[in-house]
Amino acid sequence: MHVDPWRFTVLGYQSGLAQPLYLALVAVGLLLGLLALLLSLRRRSRVRAVLHERHAERFTPGISVWRPATQGSLYGLGLALFGFALAQPQCGTKSELTKRRGIDVVVALDASKSMFARDVQPSRLERAKLELTTLLDELKGDRVGLVVFAGDAFIQSPLTSDYSAVKLFLRAVDPEVMPQGGTNVGAALRLSMQVLENADRGSKERVVVLLTDGEDFVGDVDEATDALKDAGVQVLTVGVGSESGEPIPVYDRRGEFVDYKKDENGDPVVTKLDRAGLETIAEGTGGAFFYQPRGVAMGQVVERIDQMQKSELESRVTVRYDERFQSFAVPGLVLLVLGMMLLPSSRRRSSP
């Protein structure tokens, strides 16, 4: 359970507790100390009820009424101080200017039904998603947008540095819900260009990472490629699938395999990687083509992005609170040690 930090002012200083849930330990420690005191008083009253106070020391030598109370109080107060330290008390602030540098990256992901092909395990699409997650884990400060396309293209996620949000949008990509079939790479490139052009404080280096099997181009790819080249945007094309071809599986609503997609003659439709088309797009924009026969060449894409010139995408003033937990953790430790050193009773040696 997440609880927002508590913020307040003490004697004119900005203060707060970063983890207020741990205040429950403070209450537990104080209750234990109070319980130890009550048990000590109860024990004392029982001794007085049986023995007169004058004879108590004589018949119960070495048994102290107040030692257990003191020991329990030390433990309780020490635990309370530790609980307050874990709540991360903060007092005083300082302002810092933080700058984030990187490039703008738009990932254009093919979500056509040909991406169901399983020449790359577990499927072209699922492997592409896995590799894209790896890309997001490797990026540092870059902004990422996600464009999904089949017969048409749409923005799945705008440019953002919140990689967790992009991963969430990525998991939702499903060819079955795409409104139009086909592989309109031209539309994907044009929309990716639009996302980059609309970016606030865009970077000097801008990149489109195109993941597709590249088959069945239905859009005006040449026009989109020329526009990206004129804008100085590199396209890194990543081929997914085999050049020998693979039939396209068909699934029912429960996600179970039914059959392979058939053409008008009843023959299975075979989908192949269009390597030449993807190489042409990459070369036309000054980018590069990446391919691994049994996987997705995302590691090479990360290396290419790391070599690009990073720009200042964002600068902001952040307020940091001074941590004061040491002021409570150290006394708490001292009290716990004193409690362990204090014995609940003292034994006297009997005289010979």
LUMKOLFI-826175 format. One line per 10 residues: number of its first residue (from 1); for each residue z, x, y of N, C-alpha, C. Coordinates in steps of 0.05 Angstrom, whole numbers, padded with zeros to 5 digits, always signed. Atoms other than C-alpha are relative to their C-alpha. Layout:
<atoms>
NUM	Z,X,Y,Z,X,Y,Z,X,Y  ... $
</atoms>
This chain:
<atoms>
1	+00000,+00017,-00024,+00000,+00000,+00000,+00000,+00018,+00025  +00002,-00016,-00024,-00021,+00029,+00067,+00013,-00015,+00023  -00013,+00011,-00024,+00022,+00018,+00129,-00008,+00018,+00023  +00008,-00016,-00024,-00002,+00039,+00198,+00024,+00014,+00012  -00022,-00015,-00012,+00040,+00091,+00234,+00014,-00017,+00022  -00015,+00013,-00021,+00094,+00066,+00280,+00000,+00019,+00025  +00001,-00015,-00025,+00087,+00089,+00353,+00020,-00012,+00020  -00019,+00009,-00020,+00141,+00085,+00406,+00007,+00023,+00019  -00008,-00020,-00020,+00171,+00122,+00465,+00030,+00005,+00000  -00028,-00007,-00001,+00237,+00159,+00465,+00005,+00020,+00023 $
11	-00006,-00017,-00024,+00264,+00187,+00531,-00025,+00010,+00013  +00024,-00008,-00013,+00194,+00188,+00558,-00020,+00015,-00017  +00018,-00015,+00018,+00164,+00225,+00498,-00014,-00020,-00020  +00014,+00015,+00019,+00110,+00195,+00455,+00010,+00008,-00028  -00011,-00005,+00027,+00141,+00189,+00385,-00012,-00019,-00020  +00010,+00018,+00021,+00126,+00157,+00319,+00008,+00008,-00027  -00004,-00006,+00028,+00132,+00154,+00244,-00026,-00004,-00014  +00026,+00002,+00013,+00069,+00170,+00205,+00001,-00015,-00026  -00002,+00013,+00026,+00095,+00144,+00139,+00026,-00017,-00001  -00025,+00015,-00002,+00146,+00089,+00155,+00010,-00012,-00025 $
21	-00010,+00011,+00026,+00149,+00064,+00083,+00023,+00016,-00011  -00021,-00017,+00011,+00194,+00123,+00067,+00027,-00006,+00013  -00026,+00007,-00011,+00248,+00093,+00111,+00017,-00016,-00020  -00015,+00013,+00021,+00267,+00054,+00049,+00020,+00019,-00013  -00019,-00020,+00011,+00298,+00119,+00023,+00024,+00004,+00018  -00022,-00002,-00018,+00341,+00122,+00085,+00020,-00022,-00006  -00018,+00023,+00006,+00369,+00053,+00069,+00014,+00005,-00027  -00012,-00006,+00026,+00380,+00074,-00004,+00022,+00021,+00002  -00020,-00021,-00004,+00417,+00137,+00017,+00025,-00010,+00013  -00024,+00011,-00014,+00463,+00100,+00065,+00015,-00019,-00018 $
31	-00014,+00018,+00019,+00478,+00047,+00012,+00015,+00015,-00021  -00014,-00016,+00020,+00496,+00101,-00039,+00025,+00012,+00012  -00024,-00011,-00013,+00543,+00134,+00011,+00022,-00021,+00004  -00019,+00022,-00003,+00576,+00067,+00026,+00012,-00008,-00026  -00010,+00007,+00027,+00582,+00051,-00048,+00020,+00020,-00010  -00019,-00021,+00008,+00616,+00118,-00061,+00027,-00004,+00014  -00025,+00005,-00015,+00667,+00103,-00006,+00015,-00024,-00011  -00013,+00025,+00011,+00681,+00033,-00033,+00012,+00005,-00027  -00011,-00005,+00027,+00690,+00058,-00104,+00025,+00018,+00002  -00023,-00017,-00004,+00738,+00112,-00079,+00024,-00016,+00009 $
41	-00022,+00017,-00010,+00780,+00061,-00041,+00011,-00018,-00023  -00008,+00017,+00022,+00780,+00016,-00102,+00016,+00015,-00021  -00015,-00017,+00018,+00803,+00073,-00146,+00028,+00005,+00010  -00026,-00006,-00012,+00859,+00089,-00098,+00018,-00024,-00002  -00017,+00025,+00002,+00883,+00017,-00097,+00010,-00004,-00028  -00009,+00003,+00028,+00885,+00016,-00173,+00022,+00019,-00007  -00021,-00019,+00005,+00926,+00079,-00176,+00027,-00009,+00012  -00024,+00010,-00014,+00975,+00051,-00125,+00012,-00024,-00014  -00010,+00023,+00014,+00980,-00013,-00165,+00016,+00007,-00024  -00014,-00009,+00024,+01003,+00025,-00226,+00023,+00018,+00006 $
51	-00020,-00020,-00006,+01042,+00083,-00196,+00007,-00001,+00029  -00008,-00003,-00027,+01082,+00091,-00134,-00014,+00025,+00012  +00015,-00022,-00012,+01047,+00138,-00084,+00014,+00026,-00004  -00015,-00024,+00003,+01104,+00188,-00092,-00005,+00013,-00027  +00003,-00010,+00027,+01091,+00193,-00167,-00030,+00004,-00008  +00028,-00002,+00007,+01015,+00191,-00165,-00009,+00028,-00005  +00009,-00028,+00003,+01006,+00266,-00155,+00013,+00012,-00024  -00014,-00012,+00022,+01058,+00281,-00208,-00013,-00008,-00027  +00011,+00009,+00025,+01027,+00238,-00263,-00031,+00003,-00002  +00030,-00003,+00000,+00953,+00248,-00243,-00007,+00026,+00015 $
61	+00005,-00025,-00014,+00950,+00322,-00225,-00030,+00007,+00001  +00027,-00009,-00003,+00884,+00348,-00198,-00021,-00022,+00005  +00019,+00022,-00004,+00853,+00279,-00191,+00000,-00008,+00029  +00002,+00006,-00029,+00828,+00269,-00120,-00013,-00027,+00004  +00012,+00026,-00006,+00813,+00201,-00091,-00023,+00004,+00020  +00020,-00004,-00021,+00773,+00228,-00032,-00023,+00018,-00007  +00021,-00018,+00008,+00732,+00282,-00067,-00025,-00015,-00009  +00024,+00014,+00008,+00685,+00233,-00102,-00013,-00015,+00023  +00011,+00014,-00024,+00678,+00194,-00037,-00016,+00019,+00017  +00013,-00020,-00016,+00661,+00257,+00000,-00026,+00010,-00013 $
71	+00024,-00009,+00014,+00612,+00280,-00053,-00022,-00021,+00001  +00020,+00022,-00001,+00577,+00212,-00056,-00011,-00003,+00028  +00010,+00003,-00028,+00573,+00210,+00020,-00019,+00022,+00006  +00018,-00022,-00004,+00541,+00279,+00021,-00027,-00005,-00013  +00025,+00006,+00014,+00489,+00258,-00031,-00015,-00022,+00015  +00013,+00022,-00014,+00476,+00193,+00006,-00013,+00007,+00026  +00010,-00008,-00026,+00469,+00224,+00074,-00023,+00020,-00003  +00021,-00019,+00005,+00426,+00280,+00046,-00026,-00014,-00008  +00024,+00015,+00008,+00379,+00230,+00013,-00011,-00016,+00024  +00009,+00014,-00024,+00376,+00190,+00078,-00016,+00018,+00019 $
81	+00014,-00019,-00017,+00356,+00252,+00117,-00027,+00008,-00012  +00025,-00006,+00013,+00303,+00269,+00065,-00019,-00023,+00003  +00017,+00023,-00003,+00276,+00198,+00069,-00012,-00001,+00028  +00010,+00000,-00028,+00270,+00204,+00145,-00020,+00022,+00004  +00020,-00022,-00002,+00235,+00271,+00137,-00026,-00008,-00013  +00025,+00009,+00013,+00185,+00240,+00088,-00015,-00021,+00017  +00013,+00019,-00018,+00172,+00186,+00140,-00017,+00014,+00022  +00015,-00017,-00019,+00142,+00243,+00181,+00005,-00008,+00029  -00006,+00005,-00029,+00178,+00235,+00248,-00017,+00019,+00018  +00017,-00015,-00019,+00134,+00258,+00306,+00010,-00005,+00028 $
91	-00010,+00003,-00028,+00155,+00272,+00377,-00016,+00020,+00017  +00016,-00018,-00017,+00111,+00300,+00432,-00029,+00000,-00009  +00029,+00000,+00006,+00035,+00303,+00435,-00014,+00023,+00014  +00018,-00019,-00013,-00020,+00352,+00450,-00029,-00009,-00005  +00028,+00009,+00001,-00094,+00338,+00464,-00017,+00024,-00009  +00018,-00020,+00010,-00149,+00376,+00428,-00029,-00011,+00002  +00028,+00007,-00001,-00224,+00375,+00439,-00013,+00008,-00026  +00013,-00005,+00026,-00260,+00368,+00372,-00030,-00006,+00003  +00029,+00003,+00000,-00335,+00377,+00364,-00010,-00001,-00028  +00013,+00002,+00026,-00377,+00356,+00305,-00029,+00007,+00002 $
101	+00027,-00009,+00000,-00441,+00392,+00291,-00014,-00006,-00026  +00015,+00006,+00024,-00496,+00374,+00243,-00028,-00008,+00007  +00027,+00011,-00004,-00565,+00342,+00236,+00000,-00029,-00008  +00003,+00028,+00008,-00589,+00271,+00227,-00018,-00001,-00024  +00015,+00003,+00025,-00612,+00254,+00157,-00002,-00029,-00008  +00005,+00027,+00010,-00644,+00189,+00135,-00010,+00003,-00029  +00008,+00000,+00028,-00649,+00179,+00060,-00016,-00026,-00005  +00017,+00023,+00007,-00707,+00133,+00039,-00001,-00001,-00030  -00002,+00003,+00029,-00693,+00109,-00032,-00018,-00021,-00011  +00018,+00019,+00014,-00745,+00076,-00076,+00016,-00018,-00018 $
111	-00014,+00020,+00016,-00716,+00012,-00105,-00020,-00019,-00014  +00020,+00017,+00015,-00780,-00014,-00139,+00008,+00000,-00029  -00007,+00003,+00028,-00777,-00036,-00211,-00009,+00023,-00017  +00008,-00024,+00016,-00813,+00027,-00234,+00023,+00020,-00002  -00023,-00017,+00001,-00747,+00062,-00219,+00019,-00007,-00023  -00016,+00006,+00024,-00718,+00027,-00280,-00008,+00018,-00024  +00010,-00017,+00022,-00759,+00076,-00323,+00021,+00020,-00008  -00022,-00017,+00010,-00715,+00119,-00367,-00010,+00027,-00010  +00008,-00028,+00007,-00754,+00184,-00371,+00020,+00020,+00013  -00023,-00015,-00010,-00695,+00209,-00329,+00025,-00017,-00006 $
121	-00023,+00015,+00009,-00628,+00190,-00358,+00022,-00003,+00021  +00004,+00024,+00017,-00596,+00140,-00352,-00024,-00017,+00008  +00025,+00012,-00010,-00654,+00114,-00309,-00007,+00015,+00026  +00008,-00014,-00025,-00693,+00140,-00249,+00018,-00008,+00023  -00016,+00009,-00022,-00653,+00097,-00201,+00028,+00009,-00002  -00028,-00007,+00003,-00584,+00110,-00229,+00004,+00030,+00003  -00002,-00029,-00004,-00597,+00185,-00231,-00004,+00007,+00029  +00003,-00005,-00029,-00622,+00183,-00159,+00025,-00007,+00015  -00026,+00007,-00013,-00558,+00147,-00138,+00021,+00021,-00005  -00020,-00021,+00007,-00516,+00199,-00174,-00005,+00025,+00017 $
131	+00006,-00024,-00015,-00552,+00256,-00140,+00004,-00004,+00030  -00005,+00006,-00028,-00548,+00222,-00072,+00030,+00001,+00006  -00029,-00002,-00004,-00473,+00217,-00081,+00008,+00029,+00002  -00005,-00029,-00001,-00473,+00292,-00094,-00008,+00011,+00027  +00008,-00008,-00026,-00512,+00302,-00030,+00020,-00007,+00021  -00020,+00008,-00020,-00461,+00262,+00010,+00025,+00016,-00002  -00024,-00016,+00004,-00405,+00303,-00020,-00004,+00028,+00011  +00006,-00028,-00009,-00439,+00368,+00002,-00004,+00001,+00030  +00005,-00001,-00029,-00455,+00348,+00074,+00025,+00005,+00016  -00024,-00006,-00017,-00409,+00373,+00129,-00007,-00006,+00029 $
141	+00004,+00006,-00028,-00413,+00338,+00196,-00026,-00013,+00006  +00026,+00012,-00005,-00484,+00311,+00188,+00003,-00031,+00000  +00001,+00029,+00000,-00500,+00238,+00202,-00021,-00008,-00021  +00018,+00009,+00021,-00533,+00200,+00145,-00005,-00030,+00003  +00008,+00028,+00001,-00572,+00135,+00144,-00014,-00005,-00027  +00012,+00007,+00026,-00599,+00098,+00083,-00020,-00023,+00004  +00022,+00020,+00000,-00666,+00061,+00080,-00008,-00005,-00029  +00008,+00008,+00027,-00684,+00023,+00016,-00026,-00014,+00002  +00027,+00012,-00001,-00755,+00003,+00000,-00011,-00006,-00028  +00017,+00006,+00023,-00800,-00029,-00051,-00027,-00008,+00012 $
151	+00024,+00009,-00014,-00858,-00072,-00026,+00003,-00001,+00030  -00007,-00001,-00028,-00823,-00072,+00041,+00025,+00017,+00003  -00023,-00018,-00005,-00767,-00030,+00073,+00020,-00013,+00018  -00021,+00010,-00018,-00701,-00047,+00105,+00023,+00020,+00002  -00023,-00019,-00005,-00640,-00010,+00133,+00024,-00009,-00016  -00024,+00006,+00016,-00584,-00008,+00082,+00025,+00010,+00014  -00022,-00011,-00015,-00539,+00035,+00126,-00010,+00015,+00024  +00008,-00016,-00024,-00548,+00061,+00198,+00011,+00028,-00001  -00010,-00027,-00001,-00535,+00133,+00216,+00030,+00000,+00005  -00029,-00001,-00002,-00461,+00148,+00206,+00010,+00025,-00013 $
161	-00014,-00022,+00014,-00414,+00204,+00188,+00021,-00010,-00019  -00019,+00012,+00020,-00373,+00156,+00145,-00014,-00001,-00027  +00014,-00002,+00025,-00399,+00179,+00078,+00010,-00020,-00021  -00010,+00020,+00019,-00354,+00131,+00040,-00014,-00026,+00003  +00015,+00024,-00005,-00389,+00073,+00073,-00028,+00001,-00011  +00027,-00003,+00010,-00457,+00101,+00055,+00000,-00002,-00031  -00002,+00002,+00029,-00435,+00108,-00018,+00003,-00029,-00009  -00003,+00028,+00007,-00413,+00036,-00018,-00026,-00015,+00002  +00026,+00013,-00003,-00481,+00013,+00008,-00019,+00009,-00022  +00018,-00011,+00021,-00515,+00058,-00043,+00004,-00014,-00026 $
171	-00006,+00014,+00025,-00480,+00025,-00101,-00012,-00028,-00002  +00010,+00027,-00001,-00506,-00042,-00079,-00031,-00002,-00004  +00029,+00001,+00003,-00580,-00022,-00086,-00008,-00009,-00028  +00009,+00011,+00025,-00614,-00063,-00140,-00029,-00010,+00002  +00028,+00009,-00001,-00689,-00071,-00153,-00004,-00030,-00005  +00003,+00028,+00006,-00677,-00142,-00179,+00002,-00018,+00024  -00004,+00017,-00024,-00657,-00167,-00110,-00020,+00007,+00022  +00020,-00006,-00020,-00715,-00135,-00073,-00020,-00023,+00003  +00016,+00024,-00004,-00756,-00191,-00041,-00030,+00004,-00007  +00029,-00004,+00004,-00824,-00158,-00053,-00003,+00025,-00017 $
181	+00005,-00022,+00018,-00850,-00113,-00109,-00019,+00020,+00013  +00017,-00021,-00009,-00890,-00049,-00101,+00015,+00024,+00010  -00012,-00024,-00010,-00877,+00019,-00070,-00012,+00006,+00027  +00011,-00003,-00027,-00890,+00016,+00005,+00013,+00024,+00014  -00011,-00024,-00012,-00876,+00088,+00024,-00005,+00002,+00030  +00006,-00001,-00028,-00910,+00080,+00091,+00021,-00016,+00016  -00021,+00016,-00014,-00861,+00025,+00112,+00026,+00014,+00000  -00025,-00014,+00001,-00803,+00067,+00089,+00001,+00023,+00020  +00001,-00023,-00020,-00825,+00127,+00131,+00001,-00010,+00028  -00001,+00011,-00027,-00837,+00084,+00192,+00028,-00009,+00008 $
191	-00027,+00010,-00006,-00769,+00051,+00187,+00020,+00023,+00003  -00018,-00024,-00002,-00735,+00119,+00176,-00004,+00013,+00027  +00005,-00011,-00026,-00769,+00144,+00239,+00014,-00017,+00022  -00013,+00018,-00020,-00743,+00083,+00277,+00030,+00005,+00000  -00028,-00005,+00001,-00672,+00097,+00253,+00007,+00026,+00015  -00005,-00026,-00014,-00676,+00169,+00279,-00005,-00003,+00030  +00005,+00003,-00028,-00707,+00149,+00345,+00021,-00016,+00015  -00021,+00017,-00013,-00652,+00098,+00359,+00027,+00013,-00001  -00026,-00013,+00002,-00597,+00148,+00345,+00011,+00008,+00027  -00013,-00009,-00025,-00547,+00162,+00400,+00006,+00030,-00002 $
201	-00003,-00029,+00000,-00547,+00236,+00419,-00011,+00012,-00026  +00013,-00011,+00024,-00597,+00254,+00365,+00001,+00030,-00002  -00001,-00029,+00004,-00597,+00323,+00335,-00027,+00013,+00005  +00025,-00015,-00003,-00650,+00377,+00346,-00016,-00002,-00026  +00013,+00001,+00026,-00666,+00379,+00272,+00004,-00027,-00012  -00002,+00027,+00012,-00681,+00312,+00239,-00016,+00001,-00026  +00012,-00002,+00027,-00698,+00301,+00166,+00000,-00028,-00012  +00002,+00023,+00017,-00722,+00245,+00122,-00001,+00010,-00029  +00000,-00007,+00028,-00704,+00253,+00048,-00012,-00024,-00015  +00014,+00022,+00013,-00753,+00211,+00008,+00002,+00003,-00030 $
211	-00004,+00000,+00029,-00733,+00196,-00064,-00017,-00022,-00012  +00018,+00020,+00011,-00788,+00161,-00103,-00016,+00012,-00023  +00019,-00009,+00019,-00834,+00165,-00162,-00028,+00002,+00013  +00024,-00004,-00016,-00888,+00159,-00109,-00024,-00016,-00009  +00023,+00013,+00012,-00932,+00112,-00149,-00006,-00026,+00015  +00009,+00025,-00011,-00973,+00053,-00122,+00006,-00002,+00030  -00003,+00001,-00029,-00974,+00069,-00047,-00015,-00024,+00010  +00013,+00024,-00011,-00989,+00004,-00011,+00001,+00000,+00031  -00002,-00001,-00029,-00972,+00024,+00061,-00018,+00022,+00011  +00016,-00020,-00013,-01007,+00067,+00112,+00016,+00026,+00002 $
221	-00017,-00024,+00001,-00975,+00133,+00092,-00009,+00021,+00020  +00011,-00021,-00018,-01021,+00178,+00133,+00009,-00005,+00028  -00008,+00006,-00027,-01005,+00143,+00198,+00030,+00006,+00004  -00029,-00005,-00002,-00930,+00146,+00185,+00006,+00029,-00001  -00004,-00029,+00002,-00935,+00219,+00165,-00007,+00014,+00026  +00008,-00012,-00026,-00972,+00237,+00229,+00021,-00005,+00022  -00020,+00006,-00020,-00919,+00201,+00271,+00025,+00017,-00003  -00023,-00017,+00005,-00863,+00239,+00238,-00005,+00029,+00008  +00008,-00028,-00007,-00900,+00305,+00247,+00001,+00003,+00031  +00000,-00002,-00029,-00910,+00291,+00322,+00028,-00001,+00011 $
231	-00028,+00002,-00009,-00836,+00275,+00329,+00017,+00024,-00009  -00014,-00023,+00009,-00817,+00340,+00295,+00020,-00006,-00023  -00018,+00008,+00022,-00784,+00305,+00235,-00012,+00010,-00026  +00009,-00010,+00026,-00789,+00340,+00168,+00006,-00022,-00021  -00004,+00018,+00023,-00797,+00298,+00105,+00003,+00018,-00025  -00005,-00014,+00025,-00765,+00328,+00043,-00004,-00021,-00023  +00006,+00019,+00021,-00797,+00291,-00015,+00012,+00010,-00026  -00013,-00007,+00026,-00759,+00289,-00081,-00012,-00018,-00021  +00013,+00015,+00022,-00799,+00268,-00142,+00020,-00008,-00021  -00018,+00010,+00021,-00763,+00225,-00193,-00018,-00012,-00022 $
241	+00016,+00010,+00023,-00794,+00213,-00262,-00018,+00022,-00011  +00018,-00019,+00014,-00843,+00248,-00308,-00029,-00004,+00008  +00028,+00001,-00006,-00915,+00265,-00296,-00016,-00012,-00023  +00014,+00011,+00024,-00933,+00243,-00367,+00001,-00031,-00001  -00001,+00029,-00001,-00910,+00171,-00354,+00021,-00011,-00018  -00021,+00014,+00015,-00859,+00121,-00380,-00004,-00030,+00004  +00002,+00029,-00004,-00862,+00046,-00393,+00024,-00011,+00016  -00021,+00012,-00017,-00821,+00001,-00346,+00015,-00021,-00016  -00016,+00020,+00014,-00764,-00036,-00381,+00005,-00025,+00016  -00006,+00026,-00013,-00750,-00109,-00366,+00027,-00009,-00011 $
251	-00027,+00008,+00007,-00678,-00135,-00366,+00004,-00029,+00007  -00007,+00028,-00006,-00649,-00205,-00368,+00022,-00001,+00020  -00021,+00003,-00021,-00596,-00232,-00321,+00026,+00013,-00007  -00024,-00014,+00009,-00541,-00201,-00363,-00003,+00030,-00001  +00005,-00028,-00001,-00572,-00133,-00355,-00008,+00012,-00027  +00008,-00009,+00026,-00595,-00129,-00428,-00030,+00004,-00002  +00029,-00006,+00003,-00662,-00099,-00447,-00014,-00022,-00015  +00016,+00021,+00013,-00715,-00151,-00464,-00026,+00010,-00011  +00026,-00010,+00008,-00782,-00117,-00467,-00010,+00019,+00021  +00013,-00017,-00020,-00829,-00071,-00429,-00019,-00017,+00016 $
261	+00018,+00014,-00018,-00869,-00095,-00370,-00029,+00003,-00010  +00027,+00000,+00010,-00940,-00114,-00391,-00020,-00006,+00022  +00021,+00006,-00019,-01006,-00116,-00354,-00015,-00026,-00009  +00015,+00025,+00007,-01058,-00173,-00357,-00010,+00000,-00029  +00010,-00002,+00027,-01083,-00147,-00424,+00022,+00001,-00021  -00022,-00001,+00019,-01014,-00146,-00455,+00009,+00028,-00007  -00008,-00027,+00005,-01008,-00071,-00454,+00023,+00008,+00018  -00023,-00009,-00016,-00944,-00036,-00430,-00010,+00014,+00025  +00006,-00014,-00025,-00947,-00014,-00357,+00014,+00027,+00000  -00011,-00027,+00000,-00937,+00061,-00353,+00002,+00010,+00029 $
271	-00004,-00011,-00027,-00908,+00091,-00289,+00002,+00030,-00001  +00001,-00029,-00001,-00922,+00163,-00272,+00008,+00010,+00028  -00006,-00013,-00025,-00898,+00210,-00218,-00025,+00008,+00014  +00023,-00008,-00017,-00949,+00218,-00162,+00007,+00026,+00015  -00007,-00026,-00012,-00936,+00292,-00149,-00017,+00007,+00024  +00019,-00008,-00021,-00998,+00303,-00107,+00006,-00015,+00026  -00005,+00016,-00023,-00982,+00246,-00060,+00026,+00008,+00015  -00026,-00008,-00012,-00910,+00269,-00048,-00003,+00028,+00012  +00005,-00026,-00012,-00933,+00341,-00036,-00015,-00002,+00026  +00016,+00004,-00025,-00983,+00316,+00016,+00018,-00009,+00023 $
281	-00019,+00009,-00021,-00928,+00279,+00054,+00017,+00022,+00010  -00018,-00022,-00008,-00882,+00339,+00054,-00015,+00021,+00016  +00015,-00020,-00014,-00935,+00388,+00075,-00009,-00009,+00027  +00010,+00011,-00025,-00960,+00342,+00130,+00021,-00001,+00022  -00021,+00001,-00019,-00892,+00342,+00164,+00015,+00027,+00002  -00014,-00026,+00000,-00872,+00415,+00152,+00024,+00000,-00017  -00023,+00002,+00018,-00823,+00394,+00098,-00006,+00014,-00026  +00003,-00012,+00026,-00821,+00410,+00024,+00002,-00021,-00021  -00002,+00017,+00024,-00829,+00378,-00044,+00018,+00012,-00020  -00019,-00010,+00020,-00774,+00384,-00095,-00002,-00017,-00025 $
291	+00003,+00015,+00025,-00777,+00366,-00168,+00013,+00015,-00023  -00011,-00010,+00025,-00739,+00375,-00233,-00009,-00020,-00021  +00011,+00018,+00020,-00772,+00346,-00296,+00020,-00019,-00012  -00020,+00016,+00014,-00708,+00320,-00327,+00023,-00009,+00018  -00022,+00008,-00018,-00667,+00305,-00265,-00010,-00005,+00028  +00006,+00003,-00028,-00666,+00301,-00189,+00008,+00025,+00014  -00005,-00026,-00011,-00672,+00365,-00149,+00016,-00002,+00026  -00015,+00004,-00025,-00617,+00348,-00099,+00014,+00026,+00009  -00013,-00025,-00007,-00584,+00417,-00101,-00017,+00016,+00019  +00018,-00015,-00018,-00646,+00448,-00069,-00002,-00014,+00027 $
301	+00001,+00014,-00025,-00647,+00394,-00016,+00024,+00007,+00017  -00024,-00008,-00014,-00575,+00411,+00003,-00003,+00028,+00012  +00004,-00027,-00010,-00593,+00484,+00010,-00019,+00000,+00024  +00020,+00002,-00022,-00653,+00466,+00055,+00014,-00011,+00025  -00014,+00012,-00023,-00609,+00423,+00100,+00020,+00019,+00012  -00019,-00019,-00010,-00556,+00477,+00105,-00013,+00022,+00017  +00014,-00021,-00015,-00608,+00525,+00132,-00009,-00009,+00028  +00011,+00011,-00025,-00627,+00479,+00190,+00020,+00004,+00023  -00017,-00005,-00024,-00601,+00487,+00261,+00017,-00025,+00005  -00018,+00022,-00004,-00540,+00444,+00272,+00003,-00005,+00030 $
311	-00003,+00008,-00028,-00532,+00407,+00338,+00027,-00014,+00003  -00025,+00014,-00006,-00470,+00379,+00372,-00006,-00030,+00001  +00006,+00029,+00002,-00472,+00306,+00351,+00022,-00016,+00014  -00022,+00016,-00010,-00404,+00285,+00377,+00022,+00019,+00010  -00024,-00014,-00009,-00346,+00311,+00418,+00020,-00020,+00010  -00021,+00019,-00008,-00281,+00275,+00428,+00026,+00014,+00004  -00027,-00011,-00004,-00211,+00287,+00452,+00019,-00015,-00019  -00019,+00012,+00019,-00160,+00275,+00396,+00028,+00007,+00008  -00028,-00004,-00007,-00086,+00268,+00407,+00015,+00005,-00026  -00016,-00007,+00024,-00042,+00303,+00356,+00029,-00001,+00007 $
321	-00029,+00002,-00004,+00032,+00289,+00348,+00013,+00024,-00013  -00015,-00023,+00011,+00081,+00346,+00337,+00018,-00010,-00022  -00017,+00008,+00023,+00114,+00341,+00268,+00028,+00011,+00004  -00028,-00007,-00003,+00190,+00342,+00268,+00015,-00004,-00026  -00014,+00006,+00025,+00205,+00331,+00194,+00019,+00023,-00008  -00017,-00022,+00008,+00236,+00401,+00187,+00029,-00004,+00011  -00026,+00005,-00012,+00293,+00379,+00233,+00018,-00018,-00017  -00016,+00019,+00017,+00315,+00328,+00180,+00000,+00010,-00029  +00002,-00010,+00028,+00292,+00361,+00115,+00021,+00022,-00006  -00018,-00022,+00004,+00334,+00424,+00124,+00029,-00009,-00001 $
331	-00027,+00010,+00003,+00400,+00388,+00140,+00004,-00017,-00025  -00002,+00015,+00025,+00386,+00341,+00082,+00004,+00017,-00024  -00003,-00018,+00022,+00379,+00399,+00035,+00028,+00013,+00000  -00027,-00011,-00002,+00444,+00430,+00060,+00021,-00019,-00010  -00019,+00020,+00009,+00482,+00366,+00049,-00001,-00004,-00030  +00002,+00003,+00029,+00455,+00359,-00022,+00012,+00024,-00014  -00012,-00024,+00012,+00475,+00431,-00038,+00031,-00002,+00002  -00029,+00002,-00003,+00545,+00419,-00010,+00011,-00021,-00019  -00009,+00020,+00019,+00551,+00356,-00052,+00001,+00010,-00028  -00001,-00011,+00027,+00534,+00395,-00115,+00022,+00021,-00003 $
341	-00021,-00020,+00001,+00585,+00449,-00097,+00028,-00013,-00001  -00026,+00013,-00002,+00641,+00399,-00086,+00006,-00015,-00026  -00007,+00013,+00025,+00675,+00380,-00152,+00016,-00026,+00006  -00014,+00026,-00005,+00702,+00308,-00157,+00030,+00002,-00004  -00028,-00003,+00003,+00770,+00335,-00178,+00007,+00030,-00002  -00008,-00028,+00002,+00810,+00400,-00178,+00021,+00002,-00021  -00019,-00004,+00022,+00847,+00424,-00239,+00019,+00023,+00007  -00020,-00021,-00006,+00911,+00462,-00229,+00009,+00012,-00027  -00011,-00012,+00024,+00937,+00512,-00278,+00029,-00008,-00003  -00028,+00007,+00005,+01001,+00491,-00310,+00017,+00025,-00001 $
351	-00017,-00023,+00000,+01058,+00538,-00299,+00012,+00005,-00027  -00011,-00005,+00026,+01086,+00573,-00361,+00029,-00008,-00002 $
</atoms>
